[in-house]
Amino acid sequence: MKFIALKSMLVILIITGFAISGTGQNYRNICSPGTTFFKDTAGNFLAFRQDSVYVLPGQDTVFISYRTIIDESYYYPCFDTTNGSILGGRIYEKADGTFLFFNYSHDTLTIRSHAPLNATWKFCNLANNGRVEAKVTSIGIDSVPGGTDSVKTISFQAKNASGNNVSYYLNQLTIKLSKHYGFTNMLDMYHINDTIFWYNATMYSLAGKTTPVMGIQPFGWADVYYFQVGDIFHYHGFQHNNGYGPEWWQIQQVISKTVSSNGDTLTYQFDNCKLTNNPWPTPHVEKIYDTISTTIILSTLDSGISIYRLPMEFYRIGESYDSHAAAYLRTTDYNGRMVQSIDDYAYDTQDDTCWGYVFEGMYAPEYYSPGLGQTGYITEWFESPVMYDWENHLVYFEKGSETWGTPVSQDCSTLLGEKQVTGSNDIPVMVTPNPVDQSAMITVPGIMEGQQITVIMYDELGNKVLRQQLHSPLYVFNRNDLPVGLYFVVLTDEKGTVIGTSKMLLR
């Protein structure tokens, strides 16, 4: 049976009902408009979003969540690709304020949001005429993201057919239901069942809602690629075929940023250095130190890979025989930022009734986070007799005063060694500190007694901004009125031949 989303009049009616429901004991704000994020202690997110509603005779209301791909049980090979989420397959709100949730086997789970203190009711059935009893154990002010609210605490106890307490994994677990924000502490309703081996007792706490706006919010490509001049990113990656292949370490620093008049096009320049260790065909090390430019067109990204999809949201790629599907996962990392994982080739099928993992297929998630860009990618596939594993990950960043992770090296000079530019005759040039606020020490340890060395600095446009004769290995650079930007430090000998170079970032 398919349910059709109602028009704006019904949506207004539902929202009005939610506003009225904030009074008395009726804590019924469970299926509010927008998206609700729940997070477990490991930083994994689940979500609920009502995609459609349907009013039944007698004024009962059915809420349908966004479409997901969920493992139906511990031992069943197929995945459920119908509507389902942390709140179950679908939700019925009865006219008396009772909510019925449905797990993967379509058993009902009951929450009486209007129940007073010490009220009890049957939460779900157990085998042999047993039941799990729910009880309102407290009502009081509790914390919610961004503030406090009146919250009901509901606990569970399993009982047999005679009403005696029996052991069960839900015993003494509690969920919390707030007056204005719905569940603030929650179980995964979809997986609650007494007939499978996978007893999912993971607790989820409210992390954010989009209506009203509170806590963690969805993010878009403009948030992902929001960099500022001076941001520093360190990466570590490799390309292994059967565990063997090149490995690299990379440092990038934002040195300029340009935004188009309509805000759709972002252009960044990065000071970039990369050290690659290649074990084949002949072991050797590659060093790169250059400036790279990246242009990001947000509207193009929005029309391609979707960053807005929710955890486990199911997206079929094509409608052909043996087609693939996309799965999405949100976690938290990098000082608490939400991370979106996009995996376009995780599942496939040969009919519409059973989706499963791809056998000897490709696993290729990409990871994105606000203000950090693409934080990583993994490409794994098995093609007998070779196992491919190609990865790249953000391991450290600096954004203003915020830092996270472990740097691959102190800076580009340290990463690449004393010689930053290939050439056997180059004299090493070190700038400390770099980036520079007001002054820096330029060190040229390779200068010889009596050698005539000239230091020349150029801006990004090639304009000469400084020329100075060196008479010792140390030179104190004073910024004076030079503007923010990247500058190139060039050493020349008495013949004007370039014998050493470096880069300096003024911030």
Residue pairs with C-beta under 8 A, 6 or more apart in sequence:
3 52
3 53
3 54
3 62
3 64
4 52
4 54
5 51
5 52
5 53
6 52
6 53
6 54
6 55
10 53
10 55
11 33
11 53
14 31
14 33
14 53
14 61
15 33
18 28
18 29
18 32
21 27
21 28
21 29
21 97
22 29
22 179
22 180
24 114
25 114
25 115
25 116
26 97
26 113
26 114
27 113
27 114
27 150
27 152
27 177
27 178
27 179
28 93
28 97
28 99
28 113
28 114
29 178
29 179
29 180
29 181
29 182
30 87
30 91
30 93
30 99
30 111
30 113
30 177
30 182
30 183
31 48
31 50
31 53
31 63
31 87
31 91
31 93
31 182
32 181
32 182
32 209
32 211
33 50
33 211
34 49
34 209
34 210
34 211
35 47
35 48
35 49
35 209
35 210
35 218
35 310
36 47
36 48
36 49
36 182
36 183
36 206
36 208
36 209
36 210
37 45
37 46
37 47
37 206
37 207
37 208
37 209
37 215
37 216
37 330
38 45
38 46
38 47
38 48
38 86
38 183
38 186
38 204
38 205
38 206
38 207
39 45
39 204
39 205
39 207
39 216
39 332
40 46
40 202
40 203
40 204
40 205
41 203
43 331
43 332
43 333
44 311
44 329
44 330
44 331
45 207
45 216
45 311
45 329
45 330
45 331
45 332
45 338
46 85
46 86
46 188
46 204
46 311
46 312
47 66
47 85
47 86
47 310
47 311
47 330
48 65
48 85
48 86
48 87
49 65
49 66
49 85
49 310
50 63
50 64
50 65
51 64
51 65
51 66
51 67
51 83
52 63
52 64
53 61
53 62
53 63
53 64
54 61
54 62
54 64
55 61
55 62
56 62
56 92
58 95
59 95
60 92
60 93
60 94
60 95
61 92
61 93
62 90
62 91
62 92
62 93
63 90
63 91
63 92
63 93
64 83
64 90
65 83
65 84
65 85
65 87
65 90
65 91
66 83
66 85
66 310
66 313
67 81
67 82
67 83
67 84
67 313
67 314
68 80
68 81
68 83
68 84
68 85
68 310
68 311
68 312
68 313
68 314
69 79
69 80
69 81
69 312
69 313
69 314
69 325
69 327
69 347
69 355
70 79
70 80
70 84
70 104
70 190
70 312
71 79
71 80
72 78
72 79
72 80
72 104
73 104
73 193
73 196
73 198
74 196
74 197
74 198
75 196
75 197
77 354
77 356
78 353
78 354
78 355
78 356
79 347
79 354
79 355
79 356
80 89
80 104
81 314
81 325
81 355
82 89
83 89
83 90
84 90
84 104
84 190
85 190
85 312
86 186
86 188
86 189
86 190
86 204
87 101
87 189
87 190
88 101
88 102
88 103
88 109
88 189
88 190
89 102
89 103
89 104
89 106
89 190
90 102
91 99
91 100
91 101
91 102
92 99
92 100
92 102
93 99
93 100
94 100
96 114
97 112
97 113
97 114
98 110
98 111
98 112
98 113
98 114
99 110
99 111
99 112
99 113
100 108
100 109
100 110
101 108
101 109
101 110
101 111
101 189
102 108
102 109
102 189
103 109
103 124
103 189
103 190
103 191
103 192
103 193
104 190
104 191
104 193
105 193
105 195
107 124
107 125
107 193
108 124
109 123
109 124
109 189
109 192
110 121
110 122
110 123
110 124
110 134
111 123
111 134
111 154
111 177
112 119
112 121
112 134
113 152
113 177
115 121
115 136
115 152
116 136
116 139
117 136
117 137
117 138
117 139
118 135
118 136
118 137
119 135
119 136
120 133
120 134
120 135
120 136
121 133
121 134
122 131
122 132
122 133
122 134
123 131
123 132
123 133
123 134
123 156
123 170
124 131
124 132
124 192
124 194
125 131
125 194
126 132
126 158
126 160
126 168
126 194
127 194
127 195
128 160
128 161
129 160
129 161
130 158
130 159
130 160
130 161
130 166
131 158
131 159
132 156
132 157
132 158
132 159
132 168
132 170
133 156
133 157
133 158
133 159
134 154
134 155
134 156
135 154
135 155
135 156
135 157
136 152
136 153
136 154
137 153
137 154
137 155
137 174
138 152
138 153
139 150
139 151
139 152
139 153
140 150
140 151
141 148
141 149
141 150
141 151
142 148
142 149
142 150
142 151
142 176
142 178
142 184
144 151
144 178
144 181
144 184
144 206
144 214
145 206
145 207
145 208
145 209
145 214
145 215
145 216
146 214
146 215
147 214
149 178
149 179
149 180
149 181
149 184
150 178
150 179
151 176
151 177
151 178
151 179
151 184
152 176
152 177
152 178
153 174
153 175
153 176
154 174
154 175
154 176
154 177
155 172
155 173
155 174
156 170
156 171
156 172
156 173
156 174
157 165
157 171
157 172
158 165
158 166
158 167
158 168
158 170
158 171
159 165
159 166
160 166
165 171
168 194
169 199
169 201
170 187
170 192
170 201
173 187
173 201
173 203
174 185
175 183
175 185
175 186
175 187
176 183
176 184
176 185
176 186
177 183
177 184
178 184
178 206
180 212
181 206
181 209
181 212
181 214
182 206
182 209
183 206
184 205
184 206
185 203
185 204
185 205
185 206
186 203
186 204
186 205
186 206
187 200
187 201
187 202
187 203
187 204
188 200
188 202
188 204
191 198
191 200
192 200
206 215
207 215
207 216
208 214
208 215
208 216
208 217
209 215
210 217
210 218
216 338
218 308
219 307
219 338
219 340
219 370
220 298
220 302
220 307
220 308
221 296
221 298
221 301
221 302
221 307
222 263
222 298
223 370
223 371
224 307
224 368
224 369
224 370
224 371
224 372
224 373
224 374
225 266
225 296
225 298
225 373
226 370
226 371
227 254
227 257
227 268
227 371
227 373
228 254
228 257
228 399
228 400
229 254
229 255
229 256
229 257
229 484
229 507
230 253
230 254
230 398
230 400
230 435
230 505
230 507
231 253
231 254
231 371
231 397
231 398
231 399
232 251
232 252
232 253
232 254
232 396
232 397
232 398
233 251
233 252
233 253
233 372
233 373
233 394
233 396
233 397
234 249
234 250
234 251
234 394
234 395
234 396
234 397
234 405
234 407
234 408
234 409
235 248
235 249
235 250
235 251
235 252
235 392
235 393
235 394
235 395
235 408
236 247
236 248
236 249
236 250
236 392
236 393
236 395
236 408
237 247
237 248
237 250
237 390
237 391
237 392
237 393
238 245
238 246
238 247
238 248
238 389
238 390
238 391
239 245
239 246
239 390
240 388
240 389
240 390
241 386
241 387
241 388
241 389
242 385
242 386
242 387
243 387
243 389
244 279
244 280
245 279
245 280
246 276
246 277
246 278
246 279
247 276
247 277
248 274
248 275
248 276
248 277
249 274
249 275
249 408
249 409
249 415
250 272
250 273
250 274
250 275
250 408
251 272
251 273
251 274
251 407
251 408
251 409
251 411
251 412
251 415
252 270
252 271
252 272
252 292
253 270
253 271
253 435
253 505
254 268
254 269
254 270
255 269
255 270
255 271
255 291
255 485
255 486
255 505
256 268
256 269
256 460
256 485
256 486
257 266
257 267
257 268
257 269
258 266
258 267
258 268
259 265
259 266
259 267
260 266
263 298
264 297
264 298
264 299
265 295
265 296
265 297
265 298
266 295
266 296
266 298
267 293
267 294
267 295
267 296
268 293
268 294
268 296
269 291
269 292
269 293
269 294
269 460
269 486
270 291
270 292
270 293
270 294
271 291
271 412
271 486
271 503
271 505
272 288
272 289
272 290
272 291
272 292
273 287
273 288
273 289
273 290
273 412
273 415
273 416
273 420
274 286
274 287
274 288
275 285
275 286
275 287
275 288
275 415
275 416
276 285
276 286
276 287
276 288
277 285
278 284
278 285
278 286
287 416
287 417
287 420
287 422
289 412
289 416
289 420
289 421
289 503
291 486
291 503
301 307
305 342
305 366
306 315
306 342
307 340
307 342
307 368
309 315
309 326
309 328
309 340
309 342
310 328
310 330
311 328
311 329
311 330
312 327
312 328
312 329
313 327
313 328
314 325
314 326
314 327
315 325
315 326
315 327
315 328
316 323
316 325
316 326
317 323
317 324
317 325
317 326
317 344
318 324
321 350
322 348
322 349
322 350
323 348
323 349
324 344
324 345
324 346
324 347
324 348
324 358
325 346
325 347
325 348
325 349
325 355
326 342
326 343
326 344
326 345
326 346
327 343
327 346
327 347
328 340
328 341
328 342
328 343
329 340
329 341
329 343
329 365
330 338
330 339
330 340
330 341
331 338
331 339
331 341
332 338
332 339
333 339
333 369
333 375
334 369
334 372
334 375
334 394
334 397
334 404
334 405
335 402
335 404
337 369
337 370
337 371
337 372
338 369
338 370
339 367
339 368
339 369
339 375
340 367
340 368
340 369
341 365
341 366
341 367
342 365
342 366
342 367
342 368
343 363
343 364
343 365
343 366
344 364
345 358
345 361
345 362
345 363
345 364
346 357
346 358
346 363
347 355
347 356
347 357
347 358
348 355
348 356
348 358
348 361
349 355
349 356
360 381
360 382
360 383
360 384
361 381
362 379
362 380
362 381
363 378
363 379
363 380
363 381
364 377
364 378
364 379
364 380
364 381
365 377
365 378
366 374
366 376
366 377
367 374
367 375
367 376
367 377
368 374
368 375
369 375
371 399
372 394
372 397
375 393
375 394
376 391
376 392
376 393
376 394
377 390
377 391
377 392
378 389
378 390
378 391
379 388
379 389
379 390
379 391
380 387
380 388
380 389
380 390
381 387
381 388
382 388
394 405
395 405
395 406
395 407
395 408
396 403
396 404
396 405
396 406
396 407
396 408
397 403
397 404
397 405
408 415
409 415
411 434
412 420
412 503
413 420
413 430
413 431
413 434
413 502
418 428
418 430
419 426
419 428
420 426
420 428
420 429
420 501
420 502
421 500
421 501
425 499
426 499
426 500
426 501
427 444
427 446
427 447
427 453
427 491
427 499
427 500
428 444
428 445
428 446
428 500
429 442
429 443
429 444
429 489
429 491
429 500
429 501
429 502
430 442
430 443
430 444
430 445
430 502
431 440
431 441
431 442
431 443
431 477
431 489
431 502
431 503
431 504
432 440
432 441
432 443
433 440
434 440
434 503
434 504
434 505
435 504
435 505
435 506
435 507
436 477
436 479
436 504
436 505
436 506
436 507
437 479
437 507
438 478
438 479
439 476
439 477
439 478
439 479
440 476
440 477
440 504
441 474
441 475
441 476
441 477
442 455
442 474
442 475
442 476
442 477
442 489
442 502
443 473
443 474
443 475
444 453
444 470
444 473
444 474
444 475
444 491
444 500
445 473
446 473
446 500
447 453
447 470
447 472
447 473
451 493
452 469
452 493
452 494
453 469
453 470
453 491
453 492
453 493
453 499
454 467
454 468
454 469
454 470
454 491
454 492
454 493
455 466
455 467
455 468
455 469
455 470
455 475
455 489
455 490
455 491
456 464
456 466
456 467
456 489
456 490
456 491
456 492
457 464
457 465
457 466
457 467
457 487
457 488
457 489
457 490
457 504
458 464
458 465
458 487
458 488
458 490
459 465
459 482
459 485
459 486
459 487
459 488
460 485
460 486
460 487
465 482
465 487
466 477
468 475
470 491
477 504
479 506
482 506
483 506
484 506
484 507
485 505
485 506
486 503
486 504
486 505
486 506
487 503
487 504
487 505
487 506
488 501
488 502
488 503
488 504
489 501
489 502
489 503
489 504
490 498
490 500
490 501
491 498
491 499
491 500
491 501
492 498
492 499
493 499
